[in-house]
């Protein structure tokens, strides 16, 4: 199947019916808007707990957080 536009496999051309995914009792992809919020990168457990309280208090249903490894120091790079 040639890709002629971005996200072809997720488009209505390929799949007419809606996709719904349940995450701990929250349905994503249904009729309701689901807000997911959290830090771009998780730095500590304390940070996640603080952000989780704020996310819950704002009405968001899902907490998300990015986890990446640290980049090497530029002075140690061999590239």
N, C-alpha and C positions, 0 to 999 in steps of 0.2 A: 504494500500500500504506500504510494509515494506521498510524502508530506508536502502539501501545497500551501498550508497555512499553519500558524502556530497553534499548538494544543489540539491538533486534529483529533486525536483519540478521545479527548474530553468534549468534543463539540457535539452539537445536536445532529450533525450530518451522520455521525457514526453510531451514536446511541441516543435514541429519542427519549427514553425514560430517565427520570432523575435518579441520581445516586444519593443514598442516605447511609451515613456511617454513625453507629452508636458508640459513644465514648463515655463509659461510666454513667450511663443513664441520660446523657445529653445527645440528642440527634443533630448531627451536622449535615446540612444539605436538604433539610425539609423545608417547611413553609416559614419557620421562625428564623430570625436573625440570631446567630450565636456569636458572641464576642469572646475572642481568645486574646489574652494579654500576658505580658511578662517581659523580663529583661532580654536584651539581645545576647548577652553572655552572662552566665552564672558565675559569680565570683566567690560566694560563700553561702553556707547554710542560713546564716542570719539574714543575708540579703534576700534569699528566696522566701523565707518566712515573712519578712516585712512586706515584700512585694505581693505575696499571696493574700495577706490581709487586705491590702489596698485593692487588689484585683477583685476579690470577693465583695468588698464594700462598694465598689463601683458598679456591681451588677454583672460583671463578666462571668461566664460559666466555666471557662477552661483556663488553667494556668499553663503557660508555655515558657520555655527558657532554652537558650542556645548553649551548646557545650562545644567548645573548640579547644584544640591544643594551642599552646602559646607558640608564636613564631620565634624562630631562633634569633639571637641578637645579630644585627647587621655586621658587627665586627667579627663574628664567628662564621659567617656565611662563606661558602667556597664557590659561589656562582659568579 
